[in-house]
């Protein structure tokens, strides 16, 4: 027993001597190479510092200068992280527990470069990601996040290189994190800029202990605010260090949209507000804004937006469904340059593939006023497609589509448009003309500026109307009937049919036949429309055998530019002009041929 006690006491003395020697060595040894080697092994990257020192006490005081942490081997720059100066007070016992508790921390001059490789793996993934906890100089995941009771960071810059090659700059002039203890809510405040746009951040999160519970959603409430915009979020995250596993309510209010867009590199005039309330979720590269409601300028909207971030070299994919009570394009485009010739070309290699479905109770663009407009479109590298455009108009329906690649293909279908309502839309008096109008249009032309494209355009159009009526005074004027000068009472002549066929070749539209058959007169017409020069030259003349004794049957000409048309007696007399011949049936597609066969004026 005595021998055993001597052995035990001897071992205790030896241990005490070893501990004492270790303490003396630690207080005098150069810890910099030891710390660099340990940090490099922990991160799987080379870590170096100009100086590193530890003041042993309670708390431990750590200081270092000019820290450098190497980037991933495939990175665009040598160092991922550089830090000019750092000092902190650490609870000694927290190091034994594996999660440091920093009572005070001060850092200055931090620069961080964030980027992803071809497989989408970020350079911020250090070493093995299998560890579920334990001590870490830089946390590999939320379970290793330290406790920061009082932290201040100054003069920091974070750059993020996107898949498309753009660089996002996050400047942090001041950052402060504070919490009374490990189990209380944490406050975070920051001031800086995003892409040179000044921004601030106020956040309240769950406790540091909650942060380290990997299977529990981490509460995150924050507000980002700028000069004219404010974004707030209330919800949770499963991966707070990656802003992933996000689920919560987001609210955006931008008093002047152009200021918000400027922070993303867009140079647009948009001095009107945007307000959005939506449920935000994010998992990996998949984002969703659902149950969205908001206001754009003076119109309310609702719907959803889905974003899938593309891998390196691939575009992001955006799908959106939005409904507007009023979409006033004139107001949205106010301030944009309107003098440039419209360009009908497919986009180049852009960073976004967009699929959009839009609906507007009211649609306003220049002199156009429409209701219940539905649009389905697609935009991507080398293609721009208006898959479907639908809206009711003047008692009927209009459908159109547009496909832009190397060439432009456009179609339009008009069914059941009320002639009287259409005439009133164009400024005529009520009752001038009645009936139902149908039409088919097909157009093909090269992409480019509108004027150049129209100059080389090909296509055809058919307009048909039957079972209508035309004010008798107008009919007599069109046949230059002298009785129209003395007629006191108005009346209407039944229309048997009315129709026209247009063949477009190399930008010249030949209108033939153009015919109207009504009680008391048959009118024939035709002519040309120069799409490139925007000039019209049409003639109308009544058939002698269809009109009365007092009709002169002189040709009427409609000519001039698109925006300055004039009508009057043609100068070449009745006998010199005859309607041009109509097209061959093979020039029309089956849908147009069907419309022609059902109209007596066209066959």
C-alpha positions in Angstrom: 0.0 0.0 0.0 2.8 2.5 0.9 4.6 1.5 -2.3 1.4 2.1 -4.3 0.8 5.5 -2.7 4.4 6.5 -3.4 4.0 5.6 -7.1 0.7 7.5 -7.3 2.2 10.6 -5.6 5.2 10.3 -7.8 3.1 10.3 -10.9 1.1 13.3 -9.6 4.3 15.2 -9.1 5.6 14.3 -12.5 2.2 15.5 -14.1 2.4 18.7 -12.2 5.9 19.3 -13.3 4.9 18.5 -16.9 2.0 20.9 -16.7 4.1 23.6 -15.2 6.8 23.1 -17.8 4.1 23.3 -20.6 2.7 26.5 -19.2 6.2 28.0 -19.0 7.0 26.8 -22.6 3.7 28.1 -24.0 4.2 31.6 -22.4 7.7 31.8 -24.0 7.5 29.7 -27.1 6.8 31.1 -30.6 3.3 29.8 -31.2 3.0 31.3 -34.7 4.3 28.2 -36.7 2.3 25.9 -34.4 -0.9 27.8 -35.0 -0.3 28.1 -38.7 0.3 24.4 -39.0 -2.8 23.5 -36.9 -5.0 25.9 -38.8 -3.7 24.7 -42.2 -4.4 21.1 -41.3 -7.9 22.0 -40.0 -8.9 23.9 -43.1 -7.1 22.0 -45.7 -5.6 25.3 -47.0 -2.4 27.1 -46.3 -2.8 29.6 -43.4 -0.1 32.2 -42.6 0.1 35.3 -40.5 2.7 38.0 -40.0 2.4 37.8 -36.2 0.5 35.7 -33.7 0.5 35.9 -29.9 -1.4 34.6 -26.9 -1.6 36.3 -23.5 -2.3 33.5 -21.1 -4.9 34.5 -18.5 -8.6 34.5 -17.8 -9.7 35.4 -20.4 -7.1 34.4 -23.0 -6.1 37.3 -25.2 -5.2 36.6 -28.8 -3.7 38.9 -31.3 -2.6 38.5 -34.9 -1.8 40.6 -37.9 -1.9 40.1 -41.7 -3.7 36.8 -41.7 -3.9 35.0 -45.1 -5.9 31.9 -45.9 -5.3 30.4 -49.3 -8.1 30.0 -51.9 -9.2 26.7 -53.4 -6.7 25.4 -56.0 -9.1 26.3 -58.8 -9.8 29.8 -57.4 -9.3 33.0 -59.4 -7.1 34.6 -56.7 -4.3 33.3 -54.5 -5.9 34.1 -51.2 -9.6 33.6 -50.3 -9.3 35.6 -47.0 -7.0 38.3 -45.9 -7.2 40.2 -42.5 -5.1 43.1 -41.4 -5.6 42.9 -37.7 -7.5 40.8 -35.1 -7.6 40.6 -31.3 -10.0 38.8 -29.1 -10.7 37.7 -25.5 -11.6 34.0 -25.2 -13.0 32.1 -22.2 -10.3 29.4 -21.6 -12.7 26.7 -20.6 -14.7 27.1 -23.8 -11.7 25.8 -25.7 -11.9 22.5 -23.7 -15.6 22.3 -24.6 -14.8 22.6 -28.3 -16.7 25.8 -29.1 -14.9 29.1 -28.4 -16.7 31.8 -26.5 -15.4 35.2 -27.5 -16.1 37.8 -24.8 -14.7 40.5 -27.1 -13.5 40.5 -30.7 -12.2 43.3 -32.9 -11.2 42.8 -36.5 -10.2 45.2 -39.3 -9.3 45.1 -43.0 -11.1 41.9 -43.9 -11.2 40.8 -47.6 -13.1 37.7 -48.7 -13.3 36.3 -52.2 -16.3 33.9 -52.8 -16.7 31.8 -55.9 -17.9 28.4 -57.1 -16.2 25.7 -59.3 -17.8 24.0 -62.3 -19.7 21.6 -60.1 -21.1 24.5 -58.1 -19.1 23.8 -54.9 -18.1 27.0 -53.2 -14.6 27.9 -52.2 -15.9 28.4 -48.7 -16.2 24.7 -48.2 -13.1 23.8 -46.1 -11.7 20.4 -45.7 -14.1 17.6 -44.8 -17.7 18.5 -44.3 -18.5 15.3 -42.4 -17.7 16.8 -39.0 -20.8 17.4 -36.9 -19.2 19.6 -34.3 -16.1 20.4 -32.3 -13.5 23.1 -32.3 -13.0 25.1 -35.5 -10.9 28.1 -36.3 -13.4 28.9 -39.1 -16.7 27.1 -38.8 -17.3 24.5 -41.5 -21.0 24.3 -40.6 -23.4 25.8 -38.1 -22.6 23.2 -35.4 -19.1 24.7 -35.1 -20.2 28.3 -34.9 -18.6 30.1 -31.9 -20.3 32.4 -29.4 -19.6 36.1 -30.2 -20.8 38.1 -27.2 -19.3 41.4 -28.4 -17.9 41.6 -31.9 -16.9 44.6 -34.0 -15.6 44.4 -37.6 -14.5 47.4 -39.7 -13.4 48.0 -43.3 -14.5 44.6 -44.8 -15.0 43.7 -48.4 -16.7 40.6 -49.7 -16.7 39.8 -53.5 -18.8 37.1 -55.0 -18.1 35.9 -58.6 -21.3 34.6 -60.1 -21.6 31.8 -62.7 -22.1 34.4 -65.4 -18.8 36.1 -64.6 -20.2 39.2 -62.9 -18.7 40.3 -59.6 -20.9 41.4 -56.7 -19.3 43.6 -54.2 -20.4 43.8 -50.6 -18.7 46.5 -48.6 -19.0 46.4 -44.8 -17.8 49.6 -43.2 -19.0 48.6 -39.7 -20.4 45.3 -38.4 -21.5 44.7 -34.8 -22.7 41.5 -33.2 -23.9 41.3 -29.6 -25.6 39.0 -27.1 -25.8 38.8 -23.3 -25.0 35.1 -23.2 -25.1 31.9 -25.2 -28.8 31.2 -24.9 -30.3 34.7 -25.6 -31.3 36.3 -28.9 -28.5 37.8 -31.0 -28.5 41.3 -32.5 -26.5 42.2 -35.7 -26.1 45.6 -37.2 -24.1 46.5 -40.3 -23.5 49.5 -42.5 -21.9 49.4 -46.0 -22.8 49.1 -49.6 -23.9 46.5 -52.2 -22.4 47.2 -55.7 -21.6 50.8 -54.5 -25.3 51.3 -53.4 -25.3 52.3 -49.7 -27.1 49.8 -47.5 -27.7 49.0 -43.8 -28.7 45.9 -42.0 -30.6 45.3 -38.7 -31.1 41.6 -37.7 -32.3 39.6 -34.7 -31.6 35.9 -34.7 -31.9 32.9 -32.4 -29.2 32.2 -29.8 -25.7 30.9 -30.5 -26.8 27.6 -28.9 -29.7 27.4 -31.4 -27.2 28.1 -34.2 -25.4 24.9 -33.3 -28.5 22.7 -33.4 -28.3 21.4 -36.9 -31.7 19.7 -37.0 -33.6 22.8 -35.8 -34.6 25.7 -38.0 -32.7 28.8 -37.0 -34.8 31.9 -36.5 -33.7 34.9 -38.6 -35.4 38.2 -38.7 -33.6 40.9 -40.7 -34.1 44.2 -42.5 -31.9 45.6 -45.3 -32.5 49.2 -46.1 -31.1 51.7 -48.5 -31.8 55.3 -49.6 -35.2 54.5 -51.2 -35.7 50.7 -50.7 -36.3 48.4 -47.7 -36.3 44.6 -47.6 -37.4 42.7 -44.5 -37.6 38.9 -43.8 -39.1 37.0 -40.9 -38.6 33.3 -40.9 -36.0 30.5 -40.4 -33.0 28.9 -42.1 -31.6 25.4 -41.9 -28.2 26.5 -43.1 -27.6 30.1 -41.8 -24.0 30.2 -43.0 -25.1 29.5 -46.6 -28.5 31.3 -46.5 -30.1 27.9 -47.4 -33.2 26.0 -46.2 -34.9 29.4 -46.1 -38.6 29.6 -45.2 -40.3 32.8 -44.2 -42.2 36.0 -45.2 -40.4 38.7 -47.2 -41.5 42.3 -47.8 -39.9 44.6 -50.3 -40.7 48.3 -50.6 -38.8 50.4 -53.2 -40.0 54.0 -53.5 -38.0 54.5 -56.7 -37.4 51.2 -58.6 -34.5 52.5 -60.7 -32.4 53.0 -57.5 -33.0 49.4 -56.6 -32.2 48.2 -60.1 -29.0 50.3 -60.2 -27.5 48.1 -57.4 -27.9 45.1 -59.7 -26.2 47.0 -62.6 -29.3 48.0 -64.5 -29.4 51.5 -65.9 -33.1 52.2 -66.4 -35.4 55.1 -65.7 -38.0 53.8 -63.4 -38.9 56.5 -60.9 -42.0 54.7 -59.6 -42.6 52.4 -56.6 -42.5 48.6 -56.3 -44.0 46.9 -53.3 -44.0 43.1 -52.8 -45.2 40.8 -50.0 -44.4 37.1 -50.6 -43.5 33.8 -49.0 -39.8 33.1 -49.7 -38.3 29.6 -49.7 -34.8 28.5 -50.9 -33.3 25.1 -51.0 -30.0 24.8 -52.7 -30.1 26.7 -56.0 -33.9 26.7 -56.1 -35.7 29.9 -55.0 -39.5 30.5 -54.8 -41.5 33.6 -54.2 -45.1 32.4 -53.8 -48.4 33.9 -52.7 -46.9 37.2 -53.8 -49.0 40.4 -53.7 -47.8 43.9 -54.4 -47.9 47.1 -56.4 -46.0 48.3 -59.4 -46.4 52.0 -60.1 -50.2 52.5 -59.8 -51.2 48.9 -60.5 -51.7 46.0 -58.1 -50.5 42.5 -58.9 -50.3 39.0 -57.5 -48.6 35.7 -58.5 -45.4 33.9 -58.0 -41.7 33.7 -59.2 -39.4 30.7 -59.3 -35.7 30.9 -59.8 -33.2 28.1 -60.5 -29.6 29.3 -60.4 -27.6 27.9 -63.3 -24.4 26.0 -62.8 -21.2 27.7 -63.9 -21.5 28.8 -67.6 -25.2 28.1 -67.6 -27.9 30.8 -67.4 -30.3 31.2 -64.5 -33.9 30.0 -65.2 -36.8 32.2 -64.1 -40.5 31.2 -64.3 -43.1 33.7 -63.3 -46.9 34.0 -63.2 -48.3 37.5 -62.5 -51.7 39.0 -62.7 -52.2 42.8 -62.8 -55.3 44.8 -62.3 -53.8 47.6 -64.5 -50.6 47.4 -66.6 -49.8 50.9 -68.0 -46.8 50.4 -70.2 -46.7 54.1 -71.1 -46.1 55.0 -67.5 -43.6 52.2 -67.0 -41.6 53.3 -70.0 -41.8 57.0 -69.3 -38.4 58.5 -69.6 -37.0 55.8 -71.8 -35.6 56.8 -75.2 -38.3 56.5 -77.8 -36.4 57.9 -80.8 -34.4 54.7 -81.6 -35.7 52.3 -84.2 -37.2 49.2 -82.5 -35.0 46.2 -82.8 -36.6 42.8 -83.3 -33.7 40.5 -82.6 -33.3 37.5 -80.3 -31.1 38.1 -77.2 -27.5 36.9 -77.2 -25.9 34.8 -74.5 -27.6 36.3 -71.5 -27.5 35.1 -67.9 -31.3 34.4 -67.7 -33.8 32.1 -69.4 -37.2 33.5 -68.7 -40.7 31.9 -69.0 -43.5 34.3 -68.2 -47.2 34.2 -68.0 -48.8 37.5 -67.5 -52.4 38.7 -67.2 -53.8 42.2 -67.0 -57.4 43.3 -66.4 -56.5 46.6 -68.1 -53.6 47.1 -70.5 -52.5 50.5 -71.7 -49.9 51.2 -74.4 -50.0 54.5 -76.4 -53.5 54.7 -78.0 -54.2 51.0 -77.3 -56.6 50.3 -74.4 -57.3 46.6 -73.9 -59.0 44.4 -71.2 -58.4 40.8 -70.0 -55.0 40.5 -71.8 -53.2 37.1 -71.4 -49.5 36.7 -72.4 -47.3 33.7 -72.4 -43.7 34.2 -73.5 -40.2 32.7 -73.4 -36.8 34.4 -73.7 -33.4 32.7 -73.8 -30.0 32.7 -75.6 -30.8 33.1 -79.3 -34.6 33.0 -79.0 -37.5 35.3 -78.1 -41.0 33.9 -78.3 -44.4 35.4 -77.6 -46.1 32.0 -77.4 -49.5 33.4 -77.0 -51.2 36.8 -76.8 -55.0 36.7 -76.2 -57.5 39.4 -75.5 -61.1 40.3 -76.3 -61.5 43.2 -78.6 -64.6 45.0 -79.9 -66.9 42.1 -79.1 -64.6 39.5 -80.6 -61.3 37.7 -79.8 -57.7 38.3 -81.0 -54.9 35.8 -80.7 -51.3 36.3 -81.8 -47.9 34.7 -81.6 -44.3 35.8 -82.4 -41.2 33.7 -82.7 -37.8 35.5 -83.1 -34.6 33.6 -83.9 -32.6 34.3 -87.1 -35.9 35.2 -88.7 -39.2 36.4 -87.3 -42.4 34.5 -87.7 -45.7 36.1 -86.6 -49.3 35.0 -86.8 -52.6 36.7 -85.7 -56.2 35.4 -85.7 -59.2 37.7 -85.4 -62.6 36.2 -84.8 -66.0 37.8 -84.3 -65.0 41.5 -84.0 -68.0 43.8 -84.1 -67.6 46.2 -87.0 -69.6 48.9 -85.3 -67.5 48.8 -82.1 -64.3 48.7 -84.2 -65.4 51.7 -86.2 -66.1 53.6 -83.0 -62.7 52.7 -81.7 -61.2 54.3 -84.8 -63.3 57.5 -84.4 -66.3 56.8 -86.6 -69.9 57.5 -85.6 -72.1 54.7 -84.1 -74.1 52.8 -86.7 -71.8 53.6 -89.7 -71.1 49.9 -90.3 -72.3 46.7 -88.6 -71.3 43.0 -88.9 -68.8 40.5 -87.7 -65.2 40.7 -88.8 -62.7 37.7 -88.9 -59.1 37.7 -90.2 -55.9 35.7 -90.5 -52.4 37.1 -90.7 -49.1 35.4 -91.3 -45.8 37.3 -91.5 -42.1 36.2 -92.0 -39.1 38.5 -92.1 -35.5 38.6 -91.0 -34.6 39.8 -87.5 -33.1 43.3 -87.1 -34.5 46.8 -86.9 -38.2 47.1 -87.6 -37.7 49.1 -90.8 -35.1 46.7 -92.2 -37.2 43.7 -91.3 -40.4 45.0 -92.9 -38.4 45.9 -96.1 -37.7 42.2 -96.6 -40.9 40.7 -95.2 -43.1 38.0 -96.7 -46.6 37.0 -95.7 -50.4 37.1 -96.3 -53.6 38.3 -94.7 -57.3 37.7 -95.2 -60.0 39.9 -93.8 -63.7 38.8 -94.0 -67.1 40.2 -93.0 -70.6 39.0 -93.8 -74.2 39.7 -92.9 -73.7 43.3 -91.9 -74.8 46.8 -92.8 -73.4 50.1 -94.0 -74.9 53.5 -93.6 -76.5 54.4 -97.0 -74.9 57.9 -97.1 -71.4 56.4 -96.8 -72.2 53.9 -99.5 -73.4 56.6 -101.9 -70.4 58.7 -101.1 -68.1 55.8 -101.9 -69.9 55.4 -105.3 -70.0 59.2 -105.7 -73.8 59.2 -105.9 -75.1 62.8 -106.3 -78.2 61.9 -104.2 -76.0 61.9 -101.1 -75.8 65.7 -101.4 -79.6 66.1 -101.0 -80.5 63.2 -98.8 -82.1 64.2 -95.5 -82.9 60.9 -93.9 -80.3 58.4 -92.8 -80.6 54.8 -93.6 -78.6 51.6 -93.7 -77.9 49.2 -96.7 -77.5 45.5 -95.9 -74.1 44.1 -96.5 -73.9 40.7 -98.1 -70.2 40.4 -97.6 -66.9 42.3 -97.4 -63.4 41.0 -97.7 -59.8 41.6 -98.7 -56.7 39.6 -99.4 -53.2 40.9 -98.9 -50.0 39.2 -100.3 -46.7 40.6 -98.9 -43.5 40.1 -100.7 -40.2 41.9 -100.1 -42.0 44.5 -98.0 -44.6 45.4 -100.6 -48.2 44.4 -99.7 -50.5 43.9 -102.7 -54.1 44.3 -101.7 -56.3 42.4 -104.1 -59.2 41.7 -104.2 -60.7 44.3 -101.8 -64.5 44.0 -102.3 -67.8 45.0 -100.7 -71.2 43.7 -101.8 -74.1 45.6 -100.4 -77.7 46.4 -101.5 -77.3 49.3 -103.9 -73.6 49.0 -104.7 -70.7 46.6 -105.2 -67.3 48.2 -104.5 -64.0 46.8 -105.8 -60.6 47.9 -104.8 -57.0 47.2 -104.4 -53.6 48.7 -104.4 -50.2 48.5 -102.6 -48.8 49.2 -99.1 -45.0 49.8 -98.8 -44.1 48.5 -95.4 -40.6 49.9 -95.4 -41.5 53.3 -96.6 -44.8 53.2 -94.6 -46.8 54.4 -97.6 -50.3 53.5 -98.7 -51.8 53.6 -102.3 -55.3 52.1 -102.4 -58.2 52.6 -104.8 -62.0 51.9 -104.6 -64.6 52.0 -107.4 -68.2 51.0 -107.6 -69.4 48.6 -110.3 -71.6 50.5 -112.8 -74.3 47.8 -113.1 -74.7 47.7 -109.3 -75.4 51.4 -108.7 -78.2 53.8 -109.6 -78.5 56.4 -112.4 -77.1 59.2 -110.3 -73.9 57.3 -109.3 -70.8 58.6 -111.1 -68.7 55.4 -110.2 -65.5 57.4 -110.0 -62.5 55.8 -108.3 -61.7 56.9 -104.8 -58.0 57.0 -103.7 -56.6 56.4 -100.2 -53.0 57.4 -100.0 -50.2 58.8 -97.9 -48.0 57.8 -95.0 -49.3 55.6 -92.2 -49.7 58.5 -89.9 -51.1 60.9 -92.5 -53.6 59.2 -94.8 -55.9 61.2 -97.1 -58.9 60.1 -99.2 -60.4 61.7 -102.3 -61.3 61.2 -106.0 -58.5 59.4 -107.8 -57.0 61.6 -110.5 -56.7 59.1 -113.4 -60.4 58.7 -114.1 -62.8 55.8 -114.0 -61.7 54.1 -117.3 -58.0 54.0 -116.6 -58.1 52.1 -113.3 -59.0 48.5 -112.7 -58.6 46.4 -109.6 -55.4 44.3 -109.6 -55.9 40.5 -109.9 -56.3 38.4 -106.8 -53.7 35.8 -105.6 -53.5 32.2 -106.5 -55.0 29.8 -104.0 -51.6 28.3 -103.3 -50.4 31.6 -101.9 -52.7 31.1 -98.8 -52.5 28.5 -96.1 -55.4 26.2 -95.3 -56.9 28.4 -92.5 -56.9 31.4 -94.9 -58.3 29.3 -97.7 -61.2 28.3 -95.5 -61.9 31.9 -94.6 -61.9 32.8 -98.3 -64.1 29.9 -99.4 -66.8 31.0 -97.0 -66.9 34.6 -98.2 -68.7 35.4 -101.6 -66.7 38.6 -102.0 -63.4 36.6 -102.1 -64.2 33.8 -104.5 
